[in-house]
């Protein structure tokens, strides 16, 4: 990916979480537009501080709940700093309330800022990001959207749950244009908003109470959230990460489902390597959890299901340049490919998306060498080709090969050229390094 001059707009960027996000992004060399709604002094002070550190920065007043002001914010940022590449939707308000104290006007105001603000700024930036084929949008939601026991937060939580839903839907809608949309869900963070109008004694007592509720015995600081946002941006725009590891399914839905097609398209466009490795229960868990079978059998079954889903579902034909690596040597894929071919021959439903038998797609995937068996690895190599097999260890899990390089070098059925291909040559080609 070519180097891109990063310009970030941080809504509500002058105080609390927003201020820390602005500072963290600036430390990475990003130009910053600090948005504020009502108080110019903190925003201007932050801009002065950023200028002193050599960062290009401006402060812009705008109420993002108003569509016209949101568009004006983006226009000014682009005019003075350059095309925005990062949008952090941090602006938000919290108004405690219960069913008994519910006030429609208060909730309406909270929704306009917390929800409409995200919609307005995203709409205002997306045209430029689409035209450039690049954009990073991060929405600051809340752990309250997932569920907490704090009283008086039901309506605030509802607005943040909307933000999470919008994040997922916007990611699907914009992903094809090279724009990623993610959310960060902070827990209870010490900010001016959580402090409210309490006295110092009252707030200290509240902090102590919240610390007792947390697993780690501490409450969050704005810097914690800023670090998460900055790392998300840094990984893609600065580290040049080559790909990602994902599970075999999402909530039981396999990857041939239509809602996942934008992901595969983006992966192809980015030339990203996608490693498939389960992240929890496998298909065996429904039958038994004994004898470690969900791992020793389930992992292998899951990989075969994923291969079949991507092939029979037409994903590999739709995106011919995908780079997908199946962990555990593809599981039962190579052993069971004959039965998949037979199903394709005799069953019409198996041919809905396929003009060729499944075995024709074996060479479209990559496979790691984790078989724990020389005979099995030899079969994989002979079935898919030596150029599709890469080095794997299963580290840091207990199933890891103790001395993986030594194990591979000691396999008598592999030639020296095959061993070198697996150990490094194939990975260099796959990752373009």
Buried (B, 14 or more C-beta within 10 A) or exposed (E): EEEBEBBBBBBBBBBBBBBBBBBBBBEBEBBBBBBBBEEEEBBBBBBEBBEEEEBBBBBBBBBBBBBEBBBBBBEBBBEBBEBBBBBBBBBBBBBBBEEEEEEEEBBEBBBBBBBBBBBBBBBBBBEBBBEBEBBBBBBBBBBBBEEBEBEEBBBBBBBBBBBBBBBEEBBBBBBBBBBBBBBBBBBBBBBEBBBEEEEEEEBEEBBEEBEEEEEEEEBBBBBBBBBBBBEBBBEBBBEEBBBEEBBBBEEEEBBBEEEBBBBBBBBBBBBBBBBBBBEEBBBBEEEEEEEEBBBEBBBBBBBBBBBBBBBBBBBBBBBEEBBBBBBBBBBBBBBBBEEBBEBBEEEEEBBEBBEEBBBBBBEBBBBBBBBBEBEBBBBBBEBBEBBBBBBBBBEEEEBEBEEBEEBBEEBEEBEEEBBEBBBEBBBEEBEEE
